[in-house]
Structures are given as C-alpha cells and as structure tokens.
Amino acid sequence: MKPFTKTVSVIFGIIALLHLLRLIFHIGIVVGNFQLPLMVSLGGFVVTAILCIGLWKEANRRP
C-alpha cells in the first residue's frame, strides 16, 4: 500500500469533481478582466480524472 500515492489520487479526484461542478453549474471565473472559458474546465476535468484513476491503480498494484 502506498499512502502518498492514494492521497494524491484523492486530491486529483477532488479537483476533477470541482471542474465537473463548474461545467454543470456554469460557474464563471474572472481573473483580472479575463473570463476563463468553460472549455478550460473540460480539459482540467479530463486530465485530473485520468491522473486520479491512474494513481489509484498504481497505489493498489501488488509489488
């Protein structure tokens, strides 16, 4: 069991969930005068979900 890998996997899962919630509820993010497009969260969701799943599998793999 690799506790650090599982911890990071859970963190990536939470970030993926936040990106998904932003996509579902159309939450706007403004940085200065620039509004961040929703497509950024789509990419963020895909990347963090893949990292979450990959790290979880890595943590549960037997040596």
Sequence and secondary structure as in RCSB ss.txt:
>XXXX:A:sequence
MKPFTKTVSVIFGIIALLHLLRLIFHIGIVVGNFQLPLMVSLGGFVVTAILCIGLWKEANRRP
>XXXX:A:secstr
  HHHHHHHHHHHHHHHHHHHHHHHT  EEETTEEE HHHHHHHHHHHHHHHHHHHHHHH   
